[in-house]
Amino acid sequence: MARTAIVSALAFGLLFALTVCSVLAAGDYTIGPADVIKITVFNEPELSRTVRVAADGTISFPLLGNVEVAGLTPTALEEKLEKLLGERYLVEPQVWVEILEYNSQKVYVLGAVKEPGYYELRGPTTLLEVISRAGGITSDAGKAIVITSKDTGGEAKVRVINREKLLVEGEVSLDVRLSGGDVVYVPRAKEVYVFGEVKKPGAVMYQEGLTVLQAVSLAGGLTDMAAPRRVRIIRNSDGKRSTIEVDLKEILKDASKDIEVLPSDVVIVPRSLI
């Protein structure tokens, strides 16, 4: 009982600290389309205004016309506006930029959390902070947390985090930083998660005797881009993570080679290299 109370107190303290750090780090936020920003020019009320970043990453600003702001931090935008205004219109202008709405960078949290949904990234944001903002993990959560993102080539990237090592043992290295567009999925204990080149990626209900081929079928089957010979099962058992390589083509030839999956397993179907 005492150990549980201590762990809970430590977890709360860590999450509180992360939230404070995130607010302080909001200056590192990268501005993008649909963000709403407030621009204040000292002693120039006619220039100060609140604007929404357009889809092309620009804002319309008096005297300057369209100004490219996407990809800049608030501090960088302040410096840019001060330079542009100072070159022709004002003497040593002072500009302050504040983000009012963080709309361009969001992560989606789903599965065994109390408040699934979209969450804004207000500066550098880690996995623990987003889970905290989603109300925390529910009692029916499995042993893994799955983070999916897209690389620069548009291919899905999957990271599987051991939930117990992150939340109970406090392995800081597992509290990874998230990026806009990431999906954080917390599988329930009685689910198997199928991700990658399947037609309906997501959770499938676990039943005793469920095999990897059946799980892929329940996820809609393979897409035309799938690499069936390079399927992987990510499994967390007794605090240890293991990877099982699967060749679905061989299983289709010989059903006896099919492999049973376990609750909270993550099945990853990669994209073909050809």
C-alpha positions in Angstrom: 0.0 0.0 0.0 2.8 2.4 1.0 4.8 1.5 -2.1 1.7 2.2 -4.3 1.3 5.6 -2.6 5.0 6.5 -3.2 4.9 5.5 -6.8 1.7 7.5 -7.4 3.2 10.6 -5.7 6.4 10.3 -7.8 4.4 9.9 -11.0 2.3 12.9 -10.2 5.3 15.0 -9.4 7.0 14.0 -12.7 4.0 14.7 -14.8 3.5 18.1 -13.1 7.2 19.0 -13.7 6.8 18.0 -17.4 3.8 20.2 -17.8 5.5 23.2 -16.3 8.6 22.6 -18.5 6.4 22.4 -21.6 4.8 25.8 -20.9 8.2 27.4 -20.4 9.4 25.8 -23.6 6.5 27.2 -25.7 9.0 29.6 -27.3 10.4 26.6 -29.1 7.1 25.9 -30.8 7.3 25.9 -34.6 4.5 28.0 -36.2 2.4 26.3 -38.9 -0.8 26.7 -40.9 -4.0 27.4 -38.9 -2.1 28.6 -35.8 -3.5 31.9 -34.4 -0.8 34.3 -33.3 -1.0 37.7 -31.6 1.6 40.2 -32.8 2.2 43.3 -30.7 4.4 46.2 -32.0 5.5 48.4 -29.1 3.9 51.9 -29.4 2.4 51.0 -32.7 -1.2 49.9 -31.9 -2.3 50.2 -35.5 0.2 47.5 -36.5 -0.6 45.2 -33.6 -3.1 42.4 -34.4 -4.2 38.8 -34.1 -3.9 36.7 -37.3 -4.4 33.1 -38.4 -1.6 31.5 -40.4 -2.9 30.7 -43.9 -2.6 27.3 -45.5 0.5 28.4 -47.5 2.2 29.3 -44.2 1.9 33.1 -44.5 0.2 36.0 -42.7 -0.9 39.3 -44.1 0.7 42.2 -42.2 0.4 46.0 -42.6 3.1 47.6 -44.6 4.8 44.3 -45.3 2.1 42.4 -47.2 2.3 38.6 -47.1 5.0 37.3 -44.7 6.2 33.7 -44.6 6.0 32.5 -41.0 5.6 28.7 -41.2 8.6 26.9 -39.7 9.6 29.8 -37.4 9.5 29.9 -33.6 7.8 32.9 -32.0 11.2 34.4 -31.2 12.4 33.9 -34.8 9.3 35.6 -36.1 9.8 38.5 -33.7 13.3 39.0 -35.1 12.0 38.7 -38.7 9.3 41.3 -38.2 11.6 43.7 -36.4 14.1 43.4 -39.3 11.5 44.0 -42.0 9.8 46.9 -40.2 13.2 48.4 -39.3 14.5 48.4 -42.8 12.0 50.9 -44.2 9.3 51.9 -41.8 10.2 52.1 -38.1 13.2 53.0 -36.0 14.3 50.1 -33.7 10.9 48.4 -33.6 10.1 46.0 -30.8 7.8 43.1 -31.6 6.3 40.5 -29.3 4.7 37.3 -30.7 2.3 35.1 -28.7 0.7 31.8 -29.8 -3.1 32.0 -29.0 -4.1 28.7 -30.7 -1.9 25.8 -31.4 -3.6 24.2 -34.4 -0.8 23.0 -36.7 0.9 20.4 -34.6 -1.3 17.8 -32.9 -1.0 14.2 -31.8 -3.9 11.8 -31.6 -4.2 9.6 -28.5 -6.5 6.6 -28.5 -7.0 3.3 -26.8 -6.9 2.7 -23.1 -6.8 6.3 -21.9 -9.5 8.2 -20.0 -9.9 11.1 -22.6 -8.9 10.0 -26.1 -8.6 12.6 -28.8 -6.4 15.2 -30.4 -3.9 17.1 -28.3 -1.9 20.2 -29.3 1.9 20.2 -29.0 2.8 23.5 -27.3 6.5 23.3 -27.7 8.7 20.2 -27.0 6.2 17.6 -25.7 6.9 14.1 -24.4 4.9 10.9 -24.3 4.2 11.1 -20.5 2.9 14.7 -20.8 0.5 13.7 -23.6 -0.7 10.7 -21.7 -1.3 12.9 -18.6 -3.3 15.4 -20.7 -5.4 12.5 -21.9 -6.4 11.7 -18.3 -3.9 8.9 -17.8 -4.0 5.2 -18.6 -7.1 3.1 -17.7 -7.0 -0.1 -15.7 -7.6 -2.3 -18.7 -4.4 -1.2 -20.5 -2.1 -3.7 -21.9 1.7 -3.8 -21.5 2.7 -1.7 -24.4 2.3 1.9 -25.8 2.5 2.2 -29.5 3.6 5.4 -31.2 3.2 5.7 -35.0 4.6 8.5 -37.1 5.6 9.2 -40.7 9.2 9.6 -41.9 10.3 12.1 -44.5 9.4 9.6 -47.2 5.9 9.2 -45.9 6.4 5.7 -44.7 5.0 4.7 -41.3 7.4 4.4 -38.4 6.4 2.4 -35.3 7.9 2.7 -31.8 6.7 0.3 -29.1 7.2 1.4 -25.5 7.1 -0.9 -22.5 4.4 0.7 -20.3 5.6 -0.7 -17.0 9.2 0.4 -17.5 8.0 3.9 -18.4 5.4 4.4 -15.7 6.5 2.1 -12.8 10.2 1.9 -13.2 10.6 5.4 -14.5 12.9 4.8 -17.4 13.4 8.3 -18.6 14.8 7.2 -22.0 11.4 5.8 -22.8 9.7 9.2 -22.3 10.3 10.1 -26.0 9.6 13.4 -27.6 6.5 13.5 -29.9 6.0 15.3 -33.2 3.0 16.7 -34.9 1.0 14.0 -36.6 2.1 11.2 -34.3 -0.5 8.7 -33.1 -0.2 7.4 -29.5 -2.1 4.1 -29.1 -2.5 2.3 -25.7 -3.8 -1.2 -26.5 -6.2 -2.8 -24.1 -5.1 -6.0 -22.5 -7.6 -8.0 -24.6 -6.6 -6.5 -27.9 -4.0 -7.1 -30.5 -2.8 -4.1 -32.6 -2.1 -4.5 -36.3 -0.3 -1.6 -38.0 1.3 -0.8 -41.3 0.3 -2.0 -44.7 -3.1 -3.4 -43.9 -6.4 -2.0 -45.0 -7.9 -1.3 -41.6 -5.0 -0.7 -39.2 -5.9 -0.6 -35.5 -7.0 -2.9 -32.7 -8.6 -6.3 -33.2 -10.3 -8.1 -30.4 -8.2 -10.9 -28.9 -9.7 -14.4 -28.7 -7.8 -17.4 -27.4 -6.1 -19.2 -30.3 -5.9 -16.0 -32.5 -3.1 -16.3 -35.0 -1.1 -13.6 -36.8 -2.7 -14.5 -40.1 -6.2 -14.2 -38.6 -5.2 -10.9 -36.9 -4.1 -9.5 -40.3 -7.3 -10.7 -41.9 -9.4 -9.0 -39.2 -7.5 -5.8 -40.0 -8.8 -6.0 -43.6 -5.9 -8.0 -45.1 -2.8 -6.8 -46.8 -2.5 -3.7 -49.0 -0.8 -3.9 -52.4 2.2 -2.2 -50.9 2.7 -4.8 -48.1 5.8 -6.9 -47.6 4.3 -10.2 -46.3 7.7 -11.9 -45.8 8.9 -9.2 -43.3 6.0 -9.1 -40.8 7.0 -8.7 -37.2 5.3 -9.3 -33.9 6.4 -7.0 -31.1 5.7 -8.7 -27.7 6.2 -7.3 -24.1 6.3 -10.1 -21.5 7.6 -9.9 -17.9 9.1 -6.5 -18.6 11.1 -7.7 -21.6 10.5 -6.9 -25.3 10.9 -9.4 -28.0 10.5 -9.4 -31.8 9.2 -12.4 -33.7 9.8 -12.5 -37.5 6.9 -13.8 -39.6 6.7 -14.8 -43.2 3.0 -14.7 -44.2 3.7 -16.2 -47.6 5.1 -19.3 -46.0 2.1 -19.5 -43.7 -0.3 -19.2 -46.6 1.5 -22.3 -48.1 1.6 -24.2 -44.8 -1.0 -23.2 -42.2 0.9 -25.2 -39.5 3.5 -22.5 -39.5 1.0 -19.9 -38.4 1.8 -18.3 -35.0 -0.5 -17.6 -32.2 -0.6 -14.0 -30.9 -1.1 -12.9 -27.3 -3.0 -10.0 -25.8 -1.3 -6.6 -26.3 0.9 -8.0 -29.1 1.7 -5.5 -31.9 1.8 -6.9 -35.4 3.7 -4.7 -37.9 3.3 -5.2 -41.7 6.0 -3.1 -43.4 5.9 -1.6 -46.8 7.6 -3.4 -49.7 10.9 -2.0 -50.8 10.1 -2.5 -54.4 
